[in-house]
Amino acid sequence: MNQLRSNIAEMAAYVPGFQPENVSAFIKLNTNENPYPPSPAVIQAIQQEAGDRLRQYPDAKGMAPRLEAARIYGFDPSWIIMANGSDEVLNNLIRCFAAEGEEVGYVHPSYSYYQTLVQIQGARVRTFQLSTNLKFEDSPENFRGKIFFLTNPHAPFGFSFSADFIENLAQTLSGILVIDEAYVDFAEENSLALVRRYENVVVTRTFSKSYSLAGMRIGLAIARPEIIQALDKVRDHYNLDRLAQAAATASLRDQDYFRACVEKIRATREWFSSQLRELGFSVIPSQSNFVFAVPQDRDGKRIHDRLYQQKILVRYFSDPLLKHGVRISIGTQAEMEKTVKALQDVG
């Protein structure tokens, strides 16, 4: 179509992880979903909301979950915005800070959706490549673009960047530093303190992983009020529906359930990592709800395909920097025991 913007016509669409039609036939370890259900309080809150009030618009500011998040994270509500998944925040940050032709940077490999969002805006991509030994070939501290996205813990490798490295980025970057903490609840440290110390730092979070709400599409950002006000201007005015707001509020209130769930996943992650090493895999120490595992023959596709034959889904990437291994989400203990048995048979 001649009317189509050239950058949209030329870009490739983002490809999410494979979603089988018959999910129950598989052990699904390819999209980093939480293997445990959300808090019972979430189900109750959704059921209570799913009545006559659905005919009315939701609270445009999402104040109930926003206030709960403010209480838990220790910020004034003016420093927090709720979103239709953290992807919405990432998109709106580019809309706010990177005009057409301006540079947006991020680590490669990392979350590949960054590229899609940058291209939609018509901004320019600049990547900083991680080698297989997890070292940068070019220092991100020298970046002078408008936004730099840092996924921490890193995906798909699972490790965490050091606190000193992240703080140095906050000090040296001339633009906005967005710390994408999608997996941080499974890690030992987070970067919330940097939001208070540096006016250019934004932290984003998702409810998809640690809160078991991938199906609800809920996220948030924490930043200085002037950044939150800008994000508020460009978002959809009813961006979080009634059910999502009820689910987010209830999940944040039930911190006991949240912590118990996270601890189970962490424990299973460490057990599974040790089992992989006994099988001869190299495993990057993970701070996430997944591991990146490299077989001795460095053929990730072989592992992916053999597990698929046994109805176990893991994530394989054809990128040259990733094809030597597979990313395996942490499921229940029973699911991971079956996966270990399958890997023993794969050889």
N, C-alpha and C positions, 0 to 999 in steps of 0.2 A: 504494500500500500504506500503510495506516495505521501499520504498525509501523516504517516507514522514518524515520530521523532527518530532520527538516525541512530542515536545511541540505544534506543529500545530495540530497533530492528536488528542491530548488530550484536547485541549482548546475548549471552547464553543464559537460560533460566537456571535458577538454583535447583539442585536435585536433592531432596531430603532422603533420609534412610529408607530402605525398602520396608513397606508395610504389607504383609501378606493378608490376603482376604480371610483365610482361616487361621487367625492368630493362635487359637487354642491348640493347633496341630504342631506348633513350634515352641522351642525354648527361645525366647526373643531377647537377644543380648546385643542388638545392633543400633539402638537409638537412645541409650543412656536413660531410659525410663526407670522410675522407682519400682522395684518388684513388689512393694507392699502397698496396700490400699491407703487412701487418705484417712485422716482422723475420722472416727465415727461422728465427731462433732460437725465435721464438714458436710457429711451426708445429711445429718439432721437439719443443718442450716439451709441447705439447698432445698430440701423438702418443704421446709416452712416458707421459703420464699416463692416456691413454685405454685402460687395460687392466684388469687384475683389481682394482686399487685403487678403481675407480669404485663398487664395492659398499660401500665404507667412507665414513663421513662425512668431510668435509674438516676441516682445522684450523680450529677455531671462531674463533680470533683472527687468522687470516690472517697469521701471523708472517713467512713468507718474503717476500711482497711488502712487508710493513710494514717489515721490516729494510732491504730494498733502497731503499725510499723514504726512510727515515731517513738512509741513507748519502748518497744523492744530494742531498737537500735540506738536510742538515746539522742535523737535529734528533734528539733522543733518541726512540726508538720510542714512548715513553709520550705523545708529542705527536701521534701519527698514528693514524688509524683507517682501515681499508679498508672499501669499501662496494660494494653492488650498484648501480653507477652513482652519479654524484654526486647524482642525484635522491633517492636514499635518504638521503643525509646532509642534504639540504635539508629533507626531510620530517621526519626525526628531530630536527633542530634546532628546528623548530616544536613538535614534541611535547614537547621538553625545556623550552622557554623561554616558550611562549605558550599560556596556558590559554584556555578558551572565553571569548570576548568581549574578549580583550586584543588590542592592535593590533600588526600586522606591516606594515612599510613597505617599499616598493621603488620604483624608477624606472619611470615609464610614458612611452614604451613600453620594455619589456625582455622578459625571458623570461616568457612568459604563464603558464607552469606554476606560478609562484609563487602566483598567485591561486587556482588549483585546490587546492594544498596547504594554503593558509590556510583556505579554505572547508571542506575536509574536517575540519580540526581544530575548526572552529567559532569561530575567531578572526576579528578584524575587519581588513579591508584598508584601508590608507591609501597612496595613490600620490602621487608627486611628479613632476609632468609636465615632460617635456622639450619645448621648442618645436622647430620645424623648424630653427632656428639653433643648436640644441644648448645652450640656456640653460634653467635651471630657473625655473619660474614661482613656486615657493615653495621656500624653502631647506630641504633635508633636515637641516641641522644643528640645526633646531628640533624635530626629531622626538623624542618622549618615550615611544615604544612599546617593545615587548619585543625585537624583532628588526628589523634593516634589511638587506635584500638589495641588494647592488650588483654588477651584472654588469660585470666589467672584465677585458679589453676589453668594451665595450658591445655588446650584440646587440639589434636587428639593424643598428645603424649602423656598428659596427666600430671606432670611435675608442676611445682610452684616456682615462680621467679622469686628471688630474694627480696626482702623488704627494702634493703639498701638500693638495689637496682631500680625498684619501682619509685622510691622517693627521689632518686637521682633523675629519673625521667620527668617527674613532676617539676623538678627545679629547672631542668634544662630545655624542655620543650617550649616552643613559643606559642603553641596552640593548646587545644583541649586534650587532656589525657583521659580517655574512657577506659576504666578498668572493669572489664566484663567478668563479673564474679558468678557466673552461672553455676559453678561447681564448688564454690567456696565453703559451703556448709560441711563438706566432707574433708576440709583442710584444717591445718593447725593455726593458720593466721589469715587475717583479712586486711583490707586497706581502708577501712572506714575512717581511721584517724587522719589519713591524708586529706580527706574531704574537708576537715576542719582547718588543716594547716595551709592548704594551697587552693587558691580560688579557681584554678583551671582543672581541678580533678572532679570527675564524675564516676560514681560506682553504680553499676547496674546489677540487678538480681532477677532471678526467675523463680517461680513457684513450681516449675515443671519437674525438677529433679528431687530435691530434698523434701518437698511438701506433697509429692505424688499427685500433682495437679496439671500434668501435661495436657490433658484433655480440656482444661478450662481456659488456657492461654492467659496467664496472669504474670505480670512482671512489675518492676519498679525501678526508679532511679533515685539516688541520693546525691545532692549537689548543693552549691550555694543558691540562695533564694532567687537571685537574678537569672541563673540558668534554668531553674525550675519554672520561673515565670515565662521564659522564652519557650520552653517545651510545652507549657500550657497553652500558648497561643496557637501552636501549629498542630496539636493533636485533634483527633475527632472529638467533638464536644461530649458525646456519650460513648467514650471508648471502652468502658468496662461495664458489661451488662449486670443486671441485678443478681443473677446466679453466681457470676464470677466474684462480685463484691462480697456476697454472703460467704462464699467458699474461702476467699482470701482472709476475711476477718476471722472466721472460725479456726482456720488452720494456724494463724498467727497466735491466737489465744491459747491453743493447745500445745504449748511448748514441751510438755512432758512427752507427749506422743511423738512429736518431731524429733526430740533428742534420742529417744529410744530407737526410732527408725534409722536415724543416721548412724548410731553406734553399731547396730546390726550390720549395716552395709560396710562400715569401716572394718569390722572384724572379719567379715567374709572376704573383703578385698585383700586383707593381709594373708589370710589362709590360702586363698586362690593364687596369689602371687607366689607364695612359697611352693605350692604344688607345681606351678608352671616352671619354676626354676629347676625343680627336681626332674622335670621332663626334658630339660635341656633348652628351654626358652630363655631368652634375655628379656627381662621385664624392667621397664623404667619405674622407679619408685613413684607410686601414684598418690596424689592428694585429692583425687576425684572419685566418682562412682563408676570408674572404668579403669582398665589397664591397657597399655599398648605392649603387645607381646610379639617377640621376634623369634621365629624358629631357627634352628641351626642352619638350614639351607637358605634362609632369608627369602623364602617364597611365601609371601602372605596370601596370595591367591590360592595356592594349594590348600592351605589351612582353611580358608574361607569355604572353598568348594567342597572339601571333604566333610566339614561340619554341616554344611547345608544338606548334604546327602543324608545326614543323621538328624535332620530337622532341628538344627541349632543355628540360629542366625547371629553372625558377628559382622563387624563392618570392615570391609576392605576398600582401600583407596588406591587408585591407579597412579596417583602423583608419584614421580620418581623418588621424592623424599619420604614416602610413606609405604610404598608397595612391598617393602621388605617385611612388613608386619601386619597385624590385625588389631583393631580396637575391640575390646570385649567388655561390655557393660557388666556390672555386678548384679546378679540376680539373687534369688534366695539361696540359702546354703544348699538345699537339695538340688536346685538347678545347676549350681556350680560344681557340685559333686558329679552330676551327670556329664557336665562339660569336660571335667578332668578325665572321666572314663572314656569319653569319645576321643579326646586328644591322645590318650594312651593307645587307642586303636589306630589313630591316624599315623602315628609314628613320626 
